[in-house]
Amino acid sequence: MSASSPRPVSSRNSPACRIGMRAVLQRVSRASVAVGGKTVSSIGKGMLVLVGFHRDDAESDMEYIARKILSARIFDDVNGVMNLSVGDVSGEILLVSQFTLYGDARKGKRPSYSDAMAPDAAIEFYKLFTDKCRAEYGKVESGVFGAMMDVSLVNSGPVTILLDSAKIF
């Protein structure tokens, strides 16, 4: 294709434009989740991970994101280089479900969440994902699915990484 040729346009549902499970990793000194003014989970040094599920996600998406979270080398080694994983630093993980990672605000003023997994399916997917992360790395806490949560964190760095199982970013 020459530089002047238009790029091919993919439909949103084509494999080239597949949307996957999303996660936002934040390296933290500490983080917590409160519901109704009561702290329900908290961690020290580690990662706060916001996770969102697409309506078409499968177990392979969950496995990819879990593997990326657990292997992400975002902690400093003795030379100050981000070269260590959460396990390498004996850190903790706090998982928080967040359907708004699929908010599409390209049209109008109110985001559409039609790409997010339906709540009944998403709660089961969140439980499976949390169980998978705990089975592979024991130091995992979680928020309360579907609750109005107050999430507090001290982002260390700051370091924030975006993940998508379809590898669009």
Order of alpha helices (4+ residues) and beta strands (2+ residues): beta-beta-beta-alpha-beta-beta-beta-alpha-beta-beta
